[in-house]
Amino acid sequence: MNYQIHNGSRAIHNRSLRSQMPQHGGHKQYVCKAELRLIRGRPLEVSDLQLQEHLEELQEKQEQGLVYVTTVDGHMVDLLTMEVSPSVPESPRPTPALDSAANDKAGGEVIPRFAGDLPPPKDFEMPVAPSAASLEAEVDVLTPEPPGDESSDDQEPEVTPGSQKSGKRKAGR
């Protein structure tokens, strides 16, 4: 079985352990009798035999919060008992109530007003829907004239200083 050794030098859950240490442990960790360099975010994959060889060193570093060991599929390994932690079950997905007409509010229900809102006047009536005759009446639609009509031909283009180029050129260009 293969294992992965992770650098825990900046892990949040080890902060209290690291703060109690007399000196800073450093972010680069050397494991397996300083043969392998352990970098944050790049776990080292070791065999069962290599793990057993360097078990005491890894236990010391794990107690200090500098390294932790997992299986290849991510389960934590307790180095004292060599037991693999069980997988964490997924939390159940939320099951919202089904949308149906039975859950709808009854028609004509009064909608609550905002705080400080004035009530409508007593003689208030809802607006009346337009009659069918007014909907069928023809309406004149004004269309805008396209740009470039005759009125723009009468104007001369504006001339500003520096907008006209002189016909003289300097020699050598």
Backbone hydrogen bonds, N-H to C=O, Kabsch-Sander energy under -0.5 kcal/mol:
donor,donor_aa,acceptor,acceptor_aa,energy
3,Y,46,V,-3.0
4,Q,70,T,-3.2
5,I,44,L,-2.7
6,H,4,Q,-0.5
6,H,68,Y,-3.3
8,G,6,H,-0.6
8,G,66,L,-3.2
9,S,66,L,-0.6
11,A,8,G,-1.1
14,N,11,A,-1.0
15,R,12,I,-1.7
18,R,14,N,-2.3
19,S,15,R,-2.4
20,Q,16,S,-1.0
21,M,18,R,-1.0
29,Q,27,H,-0.6
29,Q,38,L,-1.9
31,V,29,Q,-0.5
31,V,36,L,-2.6
35,E,31,V,-1.0
35,E,32,C,-0.9
36,L,31,V,-2.3
38,L,29,Q,-4.2
39,I,37,R,-0.6
39,I,42,R,-0.6
42,R,39,I,-1.9
44,L,5,I,-2.3
46,V,3,Y,-2.6
46,V,44,L,-0.6
48,D,1,M,-0.5
51,L,47,S,-2.0
52,Q,48,D,-2.1
53,E,49,L,-2.0
54,H,50,Q,-1.7
55,L,52,Q,-0.9
58,L,54,H,-2.1
59,Q,55,L,-2.4
60,E,56,E,-2.0
61,K,57,E,-2.1
62,Q,58,L,-2.2
63,E,59,Q,-2.1
64,Q,60,E,-1.5
65,G,62,Q,-0.8
66,L,61,K,-2.7
67,V,61,K,-0.8
68,Y,6,H,-1.7
70,T,4,Q,-2.6
71,T,75,H,-2.5
72,V,2,N,-0.8
74,G,71,T,-1.7
77,V,69,V,-2.4
78,D,83,E,-2.6
79,L,77,V,-0.7
82,M,78,D,-2.4
83,E,78,D,-0.6
85,S,76,M,-3.1
100,S,98,L,-0.6
103,N,100,S,-1.1
104,D,101,A,-0.9
109,E,106,A,-1.1
117,D,114,F,-1.8
124,F,121,P,-1.5
135,L,131,S,-1.3
136,E,132,A,-1.5
137,A,133,A,-1.0
142,L,140,D,-0.5
152,S,149,D,-1.2
153,D,150,E,-1.3
154,D,150,E,-0.5
154,D,151,S,-0.6
160,T,158,E,-0.5
163,S,160,T,-2.2
173,R,170,K,-1.0
